[in-house]
Amino acid sequence: MKTDFNYPNKDLLGPVVFRPDFNNFEKINLNQAWSLFFTAGKEDKVLGQEIELGRFFTNLLIAIGISGSLWAIYFNHIM
């Protein structure tokens, strides 16, 4: 029986962030950063190469932080 699962590289199945060829101090874009976050470091190309989705998640995080801060300030001063 012959299988096609011959992976000679031991780092092939591990997380992307621990592979020796990943990010040799190169900048990564927003999509790669969010992909690494959502997949717990296992894949950096889940969200694709278009940067709009990465910007959306970043702006959403900023909006949640600002609205949470304003909510806390407003309801802290009411009572």
Steps between C-alpha positions, in 0.01 A plus 500: 500500500638839400397819677549859396566618854876521484589820685879519518500831683422454871391866528235465231219400736594726791388854569614761249659725760746230607618414149854616433410668169215711645542872547871554497430842654285593201187708538170314478176656385178529700345190344797287596491634855127434541531159334770405749279626783186314389683172430724519809815529290430203273441680168572849372304499174147408616355844430663531157718774362249789480561743785141630543396217733801560724419870515140416590605286797749763617244781478241281672740437789571873531127583491423244770777640719389861458131426551578289808708780646231761432235269647706452815563873539134590441352244739765562762409869522123451502484336840 
